[in-house]
Every structure is written in structure tokens, then in C-alpha cells.
């Protein structure tokens, strides 16, 4: 994408990010022999291994507010979150035609059930429920996880016959290392100068990477990093916030915009967490790169509600993030009926209370279209901090 | 020089003119309609005929940023709290019943917002609930109040949803319930919805358009909380608070340029 203007890049990324026909992925597949598309659900999937097998791993994040649910509601009870309904609706309406396989990471019962529905519906040529280890010992969880990844590669091999060599996988790992590093640079620049690019624009840019070949996304990110490294815009009188709870079902972009319009700069979030899951680089010159991918999951994963975390509790990691990003407050925004997120909130909120960190909490669903109340709540939160609060006090962990 | 506060609410836009001693000098209210800027312009033009006031104007409410005149926007909850504190100078609980939402605010002894809560998506228990039912029953707000005084017993409205509540009420009329008793039930339904949001700990202040148009509701609140009050001009308090709040801000966003340099300058 040869665009040098931030506005044009963001517009193109927005178009890509919400293209529910996955046009670019299909186009990419048609441009070479033996290419395959593998859809994966949130939160995290090591896209490197699909890339090394001449495939494109495409993130499936639901229909958001772009897809009217008509038949999807029939598949789920009223007390289940919204995202699986829109994914079923997309499947019924043939949006996933051309996809060869689907990966359902083990994050909750709803996603597990969705994998079963895809199997029954005969979507793609394979459907894999990918069990992530909850034991982080290399000889137990590591061995198990490596076996799970190998199963995925075996499925892909059956389709295109591509052998994932050491060289190929190391190359793919290096491309995704660059990708994560560039995204990290964007977040770091926004932390210092959040007025240079809105959180919604950043969201579109990162989300475009879920449906693009990594090489193309890296080119976009390189351009954006260059553009926002230059001074632009004026700082506004806004508080700095961290938004947490949205790691799976994505908030509507209107909600992200509402938070920033109501007097906040979002300087950290867990939207599209999968793109930033591995913290740092994965080894790129290993003789056993699949082992490197496995170890990275065990040793360099970020925290989330779907990961068992004894020994490295998420509430402590949240506090570290609050301190690192120098935020004034935390916004707990979780999808309605998201058990993992909502079960975590009391633990995380207690920690914020104990450390005198201001927070608010509300629920959304991917197709929420009414932001009046949320805007008033966030605006009050922001104004109360601006009017009466001292900066977040230093605290010891 | 006067200052102008505007509360651009989902149903009505309220404007107040505040003098140098922070007193509310005049007030004016128009329907918000579909264009907040039109509503704000009507109020600006109305005050422009009699007064000289300065810019920016101070805004709050749903349409607080949707005006073309130079403005500084504020949170409605904080503006409302500030105005209530200006009157009572003590901690209190506020229930504000507006056109499309109901808010609970706990204000501390320093006038700061300690806690707040708002109704979520549904408009049950708000002014819209009452407006819709009044429209279906063909009863004006004044008649509502008069009817409620004639009630002999309360009829309980069970439906949360406005649409279902109307069906329930029509069913009650068919079954012989009297209109005064039903209207008392409607008022009590609104009060119960507001209590669901609230943890009232001390002096209760009722604000918003509803108590202004339906004063009976304040006396019904008093049955549950005797220490209940609704100040004068309760519909205009948030607009007034916007102006008061401006004196306390540490900093301000850049003020957008005045697109109507000939308007509102008292020339």
C-alpha cells in the first residue's frame, strides 16, 4: 500500500478491517499456488506457523455493528455474549467461502461450542479447537502445546503439502517479530503524544493486520510510525486512561471514539490483544523454531482472563501496566455476558481500590449503537479527575 | 457581563443567564428537536434581545459539543452537582429525572461527586416514559398532577418497558381501575425505578424536568425519604452549574473560533 498520508492510510485500514467479505485475503489466495486461508478466533493464535506453511491466518472478530443478526440468535441462548451470534450469521451468509480451516482457541465455553457448530455446519476443510496449556512448565504445558501446534500444521499439510522447514518458520517468526515491534512503537508514541493519532485510528490500523499478509501490514505500520513520529496536532485537556475487558468481543468503534470524545486519551487497551500477545521477540535463528514459538507462549505471554496465572497474577500485571503507561484512571469495559472478563473485574477492581486508582465500569456489546449514557459516565469520570484528583499516587507492588 | 449556560438535553435544551455574582438571572427552554445547534441558537437569540453576555458559552448534556458558537463543555452530572451544592452547601443525594435518563449522584461535603449511577439502555422510569403514557392517555402534565391528588388507592404498574406498561394500563382501565389511581401508580413506578439506582444516605434532592412539570412526584418521594427537597428551577440547574463550574477548572481545552462573530456580543 503506497500511501503516505495518515488520513489515507487510516481510511484504507478501516475499509480492510471491516471488510466482512475478506476480499484482500481471498485475492491473496488466488495469486499463488498452494495458498490457504485459516480463520482464527480471539484471543491469540501463533500466526507465524500458518505463514510458514504458505497460509494466511485471518482474524475472525465478529460482525460488529456491520452485520444484522437474524438467524444467529437462534443458535445461542439470550444469556450468551453477542460475538458468536454474528460469527454464525457470517458463516450462514457464506462470508467465509474460500477459508480452508478454522482455529478456535480455548478461551471460554462459548468459543468451544462455536467450534462444534462450525464442525456440524461443515465450514472449511478442518475445524480445530486449539487447547492452550494452563500448566506453564515446559515439559508439561510446553510439550502439550507443541503437540497442539503440530496438529494444526498436519492439517495444513494435508491441504497444500507444504513442509514447514526450519528456515521458513524462522523467517515467518522474524516477520511477526517486526509486526509486534512496530505496533509496540505505535503504542509507545501514543503514550507520549496521544493527540497525534486517535485511539480509533490506531484500532483500525492494528485490526487491518488481522486480514492482511504480514508483509503488507508491516509496510503500513512502518509508514504510520514514520508519520506519527513527527509533531502534529495539539494536546487537549484530557485524562489518560487504560481500557480493559475487551480482549475478545470487540467494542464498536463508536465506543472507542466516545471515550476519547468524552475527555480521555486511551493510551493502553486490550482490544486486539492477540496482535500484542507475545511480549517481545521470539528467537529467529533456532534449529527448532516450533520450540521457540512454544516457549514464547509459556514465557512471554501477556495477561488475560483466559490464562491461568498463579505465580504471576493478572492484578499485579495490571498495576504494572498502569504504572508503565502513567494513566490517570482505568475504564473496565466488558462485553455483556462475557464470563471471563466479568469474573476478573472484582479482582482487578479491588486492586485498583486498594491502590487508590480511580476507575469506572460499564458493559457493551459489539453492536451497541447508543453511547449517550456511556459518554456521560466517561465525561463525569474524566471531569472529576481533572477537577479534584491528584495524579495517581506512586504505589509499591 | 452575563455568562450563558446551556444544557442540551435529549428532549429539551435549557439556557440560563448568570450574573457576576453567580446568580441565575433568567432562563429559557426549548425543545431540542433533531438539531442541537438550532435549539442552542434559539436560546442565544432569545437572550441576545435583552442582555449582553460573553463567549464562550458553557455547555453540558447530550448535545454539549454539537453547537457552532464557541463553547466549553462539561459533564452534566458534575455541573448538576455543582449547582445543587451551591444551593445547599452540604453533602446530599441527587436523583435527576430527565427526558431519557435518570441519574443518581452522591455529593460529599466538599461538593465533589463521590458516586454516580445512570440507568442503562432503557428509558423506563424517565421523562419519556411519562410523556409517552400521557400522550396515549391524552392527559396533560397539569391534569396528571390534578388526577394524582384524587387517587384513593395505588395501582401497581408491573411492566418495566414503556410499551408494555401502556398495554398494562389500558388493561387496567378496561378492568375498572380509575385514572387517578393509575396515575398515582405511574408516579410510584418512576420513583421505584429511581430507587433501584440509588443508595440514598442523607438529604435527597430531586432535580430535572420531571419534578418541575410534575411537582406531585416530590411529595411522593417524601413518603419514603422525608428529608426530600426539589429546588426552584430544577430543570435549569445543570445549565447553571456549567457556568459555576467554569470558575473552578484548572485548565481548559482550546476554545474553537467564533463562527458567528456578530452574534451574542451585545453590539
Interface residues (C-beta under 8 A of the other chain):
Chain A: X234 X236 X237 X261 X263 X370 X372 X373 X375 X376 X377 X379 X380 X382 X383 X384 X386 X387 X388
Chain B: X10 X62 X65 X74 X75 X76 X77 X78 X100 X101 X103 X112 X113 X116 X118 X119 X120 X121 X245 X248 X249 X250 X251 X252 X253 X254
